[in-house]
């Protein structure tokens, strides 16, 4: 599982996240994950973009997780 530490957030951000998490009946961590996932889902990254990233060596190719489908090439 990957982790991230966010420093230097604008004042009030943590309190707003806590309030939003409480409204959705989940932890602040779960709320932050949901917010990040929603933002990333609205702007999908192509496989080419993923492979061009410096971290691409660490990517496990899972077509279903990436929102892609695997297919056999016609040779």
C-alpha positions in Angstrom: 0.0 0.0 0.0 1.3 3.4 -0.9 1.4 6.4 1.5 1.6 10.1 1.2 2.3 12.9 3.7 0.9 16.3 2.9 2.7 19.3 4.5 1.9 23.0 4.6 -1.8 22.8 3.9 -3.7 26.1 4.0 -5.2 27.0 7.3 -8.6 25.4 8.0 -8.0 22.6 5.5 -7.8 19.9 8.1 -10.9 21.1 9.9 -12.8 21.2 6.6 -11.7 17.7 5.8 -12.8 16.5 9.2 -16.2 18.1 8.8 -16.6 16.6 5.3 -15.5 13.2 6.6 -18.0 13.4 9.4 -20.8 14.3 7.0 -20.0 11.2 4.9 -19.5 9.0 8.0 -16.0 8.0 7.3 -12.5 8.8 8.6 -10.5 11.8 7.4 -8.1 9.4 5.8 -10.9 7.6 3.9 -12.4 11.0 2.9 -9.0 12.2 1.6 -8.6 9.0 -0.4 -12.2 9.5 -1.9 -11.4 13.1 -2.8 -8.1 12.2 -4.5 -9.7 9.3 -6.4 -12.6 11.4 -7.6 -10.3 14.1 -8.8 -8.1 11.6 -10.6 -11.0 9.8 -12.2 -12.3 13.0 -13.7 -9.0 13.4 -15.5 -7.9 9.9 -16.6 -4.3 9.2 -17.3 -3.4 7.3 -20.4 -1.2 4.2 -20.3 1.4 6.2 -22.3 1.4 8.9 -19.6 1.7 6.3 -16.8 4.7 4.6 -18.5 6.4 8.0 -19.0 6.4 8.7 -15.3 9.6 8.2 -13.4 7.8 5.8 -11.1 6.6 3.7 -14.0 8.9 0.9 -13.1 6.8 0.4 -10.0 3.5 0.2 -11.8 1.8 -3.2 -11.7 -0.2 -3.4 -15.0 -3.7 -4.3 -14.0 -6.0 -3.3 -16.9 -9.2 -3.5 -14.9 -7.8 -1.2 -12.2 -6.6 1.3 -14.8 -10.0 1.3 -16.4 -8.7 -0.5 -19.5 -9.5 -3.8 -21.0 -6.9 -6.3 -22.1 -7.1 -7.8 -25.5 -5.0 -10.1 -27.6 -3.2 -8.6 -30.5 -4.1 -9.8 -33.9 -0.9 -11.2 -35.5 
